[in-house]
Amino acid sequence: MGKVVLVCSGKGGVGKTTFAVNTSIAAAGRGLKVLLMDLNMGRRNIDIYLGMEDRILFDLGDVMSGLCTLDRAIIDYDLCPGLSIIACPQYREIDGIGPGHLRALYERLRDLYDLIVVDCPVSLGGILRTVANGADAALIITIQDYSSVRNADALNEKLESIGVSKRCYAINRMDKQYSGSDSIPGLSFITKALQIPLVGIVSEEPAIHLANNCGCPVALESGSDMQQRFAQIATRILQQ
């Protein structure tokens, strides 16, 4: 029975999709069968980060409307055996989608995959409740920014209230230059604010931004520090 993990953030621009993509690659690299779902409806990006823009013929909206079957919307990622993706509509939300639809979809996918990673929309409203219904766990991404930590805390409380009991967090774009400075929140501040397990820290690396734009994620770089970092994060998430 597969596990559904949400990758989410309380604030845009913190690297949520970067974590969803690279954690999925890391999990598939362990021999798991992984599906990466883009549910950031109207603002999809995983196809760009994976260099698959030209391969998206059908998306989840087409599945929900009956235009195509689920298997036709799922695409294998050639650079990482074991990883497949399903995109969401690029410029619109999926009309009429509700919590029951996604719970039923998750249940179906659990029989097909070891891990389903969901790139969530940035929201504390109804769409979060829809996406989270039936999920097993959530990874919250934050950066060293007081507003980001506050929003991550609000998201953590919201996820708890709607029944996602297993939650953890990761810090992205950690800047060692400002470690120990009161001008940005440090590790102890963030840990105290969120009070859930920390599964990993990724430093500020221009290579990550470049890799995203080139469609070749850093977790594909065999033996690299970033590959090992995301492998550790994937392992800790699976242990949650």
C-alpha positions in Angstrom: 0.0 0.0 0.0 1.6 3.3 -1.1 2.1 6.4 1.0 0.7 9.8 0.0 3.0 12.7 1.1 2.1 16.4 0.5 4.9 18.8 -0.1 3.6 22.3 0.8 4.4 25.7 2.0 2.6 28.6 3.6 4.4 31.1 1.3 5.3 31.1 -2.4 8.8 31.2 -3.6 10.4 29.0 -0.9 11.3 26.1 -3.1 8.3 23.7 -2.6 8.4 22.4 -6.1 12.2 22.0 -6.0 11.8 19.7 -2.9 8.9 17.8 -4.5 10.9 17.0 -7.6 14.2 16.2 -6.0 12.7 14.2 -3.2 10.7 12.1 -5.7 13.9 11.4 -7.7 15.7 10.4 -4.5 13.0 8.0 -3.5 12.9 6.4 -6.9 16.7 6.1 -6.7 16.1 3.8 -3.8 14.2 1.4 -6.0 10.7 2.7 -5.1 7.9 3.1 -7.6 7.1 6.8 -7.3 4.4 9.1 -8.7 4.9 12.9 -8.6 1.6 14.7 -8.8 1.4 18.4 -9.7 -1.7 19.7 -7.8 -0.5 23.4 -8.0 -3.5 24.0 -10.3 -3.1 26.9 -12.7 0.6 27.3 -11.8 2.2 23.9 -12.7 6.0 23.8 -12.8 7.2 20.2 -12.4 7.2 19.6 -16.1 9.6 22.5 -16.5 11.9 21.4 -13.7 12.0 17.9 -15.3 12.4 19.1 -18.8 9.1 17.5 -19.9 7.1 20.5 -21.1 6.7 19.0 -24.6 5.5 15.6 -23.3 2.3 16.8 -21.5 -0.6 15.8 -23.7 -3.2 15.2 -20.9 -3.4 16.3 -17.4 -5.4 15.6 -14.2 -8.2 17.9 -15.4 -8.6 15.8 -18.5 -8.9 12.7 -16.3 -11.4 14.2 -14.0 -13.6 15.4 -16.9 -13.4 12.0 -18.6 -11.5 13.2 -21.6 -8.8 10.5 -21.0 -8.0 7.6 -18.7 -5.6 7.9 -15.7 -2.9 5.8 -17.4 -2.8 8.2 -20.4 -2.1 11.2 -18.2 0.7 9.5 -16.3 4.1 9.9 -18.0 7.3 8.0 -17.1 10.4 10.1 -16.5 13.1 8.6 -18.7 16.1 10.0 -16.7 15.0 8.3 -13.5 13.6 4.7 -13.7 10.7 4.2 -11.3 9.5 7.8 -11.4 6.4 8.9 -13.2 4.5 12.2 -13.2 1.0 13.5 -13.7 0.5 17.2 -14.4 -2.3 19.5 -13.5 -3.9 22.1 -15.8 -1.4 24.9 -16.6 -3.7 28.0 -16.6 -6.8 27.0 -14.6 -8.1 25.0 -11.6 -10.0 21.8 -12.1 -13.7 22.6 -12.1 -15.7 20.8 -9.5 -12.9 18.9 -7.9 -13.6 18.1 -4.2 -12.0 16.2 -1.3 -13.8 13.0 -2.2 -12.4 13.0 -5.7 -8.8 13.2 -4.5 -9.3 10.7 -1.7 -10.6 8.2 -4.2 -7.7 9.0 -6.6 -5.1 8.5 -3.8 -6.7 5.2 -2.9 -6.4 4.0 -6.5 -2.8 5.2 -6.8 -1.8 3.5 -3.6 -2.3 0.2 -5.3 0.1 1.2 -8.1 2.9 3.1 -6.4 5.0 2.9 -3.3 5.1 6.6 -2.9 2.8 9.4 -4.2 4.4 12.9 -3.8 2.0 15.8 -4.2 3.2 19.3 -5.1 0.5 21.3 -3.3 -0.9 24.7 -4.1 0.1 27.5 -1.6 -3.1 27.9 0.4 -4.7 27.7 3.8 -8.2 27.6 2.4 -10.6 25.1 0.8 -8.2 23.9 -1.8 -5.7 22.7 0.9 -8.5 20.7 2.5 -9.3 19.2 -0.9 -5.7 18.2 -1.6 -5.0 17.0 1.9 -8.0 14.7 2.2 -6.7 11.1 2.4 -3.0 12.1 2.6 -0.7 10.2 5.0 1.9 12.9 5.7 3.1 16.4 4.9 6.5 18.0 4.3 6.4 21.7 5.0 9.0 23.9 3.3 10.2 27.1 4.8 13.1 29.5 4.5 15.0 31.7 6.9 12.4 34.5 6.7 10.2 35.5 9.6 7.1 35.8 7.4 7.8 32.3 5.9 8.2 30.7 9.3 5.0 32.4 10.5 3.1 31.1 7.5 4.7 27.6 7.9 3.4 27.6 11.5 -0.1 28.5 10.3 0.0 25.8 7.7 1.2 23.3 10.2 -1.7 24.1 12.5 -4.2 23.9 9.5 -2.9 20.5 8.4 -3.2 19.2 12.0 -6.8 20.5 12.2 -7.8 18.7 9.0 -6.4 15.4 10.0 -2.8 15.2 8.6 -1.2 13.8 11.8 2.3 13.1 10.4 4.0 16.4 9.6 7.7 17.4 9.2 9.6 20.3 7.8 12.7 21.2 5.8 14.6 24.5 5.6 15.5 25.6 2.1 18.0 28.3 1.0 19.9 28.2 4.3 22.5 31.0 4.2 25.5 30.2 6.4 26.7 33.8 6.1 23.9 35.0 8.4 24.0 32.1 10.9 23.7 33.4 14.4 22.4 36.8 13.3 19.2 38.1 14.8 18.3 39.7 11.4 16.9 36.3 10.2 15.4 33.4 12.1 17.9 30.8 13.0 17.5 27.0 13.4 16.6 27.2 17.1 13.9 29.8 16.4 12.3 27.8 13.5 12.5 24.5 15.5 10.7 26.1 18.5 8.1 27.8 16.2 7.1 24.6 14.3 7.7 21.9 16.9 7.6 19.1 14.3 10.5 16.9 13.1 13.1 18.6 10.9 14.1 16.2 8.0 16.7 18.3 6.2 18.4 21.6 5.4 19.4 22.7 1.9 21.7 25.6 1.6 21.5 28.5 -0.9 23.0 27.1 -4.1 22.9 28.8 -7.5 23.3 25.3 -9.0 19.8 24.4 -7.9 18.2 27.4 -9.7 20.2 26.6 -12.8 19.3 22.9 -12.7 15.6 23.8 -12.4 15.7 26.1 -15.4 17.7 23.5 -17.4 15.2 20.7 -16.6 17.9 18.6 -15.0 17.3 18.4 -11.2 20.3 18.3 -8.8 19.2 15.0 -7.4 20.2 13.4 -10.7 23.9 14.3 -10.2 25.4 11.0 -9.1 27.6 11.3 -6.0 26.9 15.0 -5.5 26.2 16.6 -2.2 22.8 17.6 -3.3 21.9 14.1 -4.4 23.0 12.8 -0.9 21.1 15.6 0.8 17.8 14.8 -0.9 18.4 11.0 -0.4 18.6 11.6 3.3 15.5 13.8 3.2 13.5 11.1 1.3 14.6 8.4 3.8 13.5 10.5 6.8 10.1 11.3 5.2 9.5 7.6 4.5 10.3 6.9 8.2 7.6 9.3 9.4 
